[in-house]
Structures are given as structure tokens and as C-alpha cells.
Amino acid sequence: MTTVALTLVQEVDDPRMSLPFVPVEINGVELEALVDSGAGRTQVVDRPGLIVRDSATKDSVGAFGVPMQSIGRSVVSCRLAGIDAGAVEVDIVSSDLPRHFNVIGQDVLAQFRCMYRLADGVMTLDPEPPVHTHPIHLGTRHHIYLEATWKDVNTAASAVFDTGASVTVVNERFAALHHELFTPEGTQTGADVTGHSVQTQMAIMRAPCILGEQLTEALVAIVDLSAANRTLDRPMDLILGWTLLKQADWYIDHPGRRAACLPFGK
């Protein structure tokens, strides 16, 4: 069991949103990377010593449907929280991009059982499991699919667990079908992992139940996820981001395909 402190960085425009960063070593160089359970592949900002091979790739898109622009790929050695994660093929992005484009994705995270204590700024690798866990679906890129339900509403939403999202995101089609779950709260300029930004409709989503636990209401952004969904084996109704994930601790056993939600005080 290894516990590591996360650096929580608040969004400049809205302190209700934050992102978690973790220390990693790439080819022996220490850096901070975004812990992004919504990213299938690790990505690194270009620096001297990285051997870039292959041409620019466009096999993934952000939440707004814009392709991720990399300048190539490289096989690197990776250590997460001092643990050897082996040789990892990573996407390399331009050195002009800021630090939050260093990303630890599911190709690394899925090697471990992870306890995310995001509100406390802590992540534990291979902890003792909780007493009660639930089966989960892992997508072809190791995306973690959970199910969200609501009291008195006859629906279940397919929800991806995404520590790299500073706000919970709702597919606009789902929001239109279940408008009773959402109270509008104006608009904001939102950016996805590619750096692309758009004006998005914000809302307060009614309290969902996830992994058998009742959470509270959360700030969400309503976005057209159709382009992103076309790249996945299972469409997303929700992307569970910081505004919801901060409400509990989360145990994700990737190898065992089990998970638990641990609300505070229980």
C-alpha cells in the first residue's frame, strides 16, 4: 500500500471546481501530472530526451468532440508515487502547452487498486479493500462505468468516473429527456482535456445514488457528448467530475473490476 499526496488546483473562474495532480517520473524526470481516470492514454508535454516516433495521432477526442492533437508517441519508463509502472507508450504534445497537459491516464492507473480521497488530496495505491464492493464495467480504454439513479425517477444513467474533469458533465440529450433533474444556473466557458473551450450551460443536478450510496446535488455542465460517445464502446450519459466526486471517497479495483463509494461519516 502506497499513499501519495495530491496537489489540488482550483479553477480560476470557479472555486467550486478543482483538479488533482500527482508526482510522477517519466524517463527519470520528476514532474506533476493530472490524475485523469477519464483518459485512456497517458500524455506528456514534449521535453528534451523524449524520442518521438510515429506521426501525429487523432485517435481520441475531448468532451466537446475535438480530436486530441499529439505530435507523436514515445515509449517511456514511468514511476507513479515511487512505484514502477513499467514501459508505457504515451502521447507527446507540444512543449508550448501548460503543465496540466501532463496526464496520467488509465493505461497506468488501471494497473492498480486505487482509493481516491479527493477532498483530502490523497490517493492510495493497492489499499485494503472496503468490506462491500460492487461490480463495474471497464471500457475498451479502461474507462470506469458506474450507474447513477435518482429517487422517484425511472431512469439509470451510464456514468464514467473521471478524476480529470473539474466539473460533472451531462450529455445534453440526457438532460433534455430528464429536465426535472436539473435547475439551470447560467453559462460558463468550459475547457476539455484538448484545451478546446466553449460556452456551456450550467445547472444544479439533483442528488444521485451511485454504487448504492446516496450523494448530494452537484454543479454540472450540459454538453453534447455525441462525438465523444462515437469513439467509445459504451455511450456516456454523465461524466462524473470533481463537483460530485469530492462528496465521497472512491475505491476502484481495476484488475478485479470492483468499486465502492464511501460517503463521509459512514
Salt bridges, closest charged atoms under 4 A:
ASP14 OD2 - ARG16 NH2 2.84
GLU32 OE1 - ARG99 NH1 2.92
ASP54 OD2 - ARG53 NH1 3.00
ASP59 OD2 - ARG73 NH2 2.63
GLU89 OE1 - ARG41 NH1 3.15
GLU89 OE2 - ARG53 NH2 2.55
ASP91 OD2 - ARG41 NE 3.73
ASP91 OD1 - ARG73 NE 2.79
ASP120 OD2 - ARG117 NH2 3.39
GLU180 OE2 - HIS178 ND1 3.95
GLU185 OE2 - ARG16 NH1 2.95
GLU213 OE1 - LYS266 NZ 2.75
ASP233 OD2 - HIS137 NE2 3.43
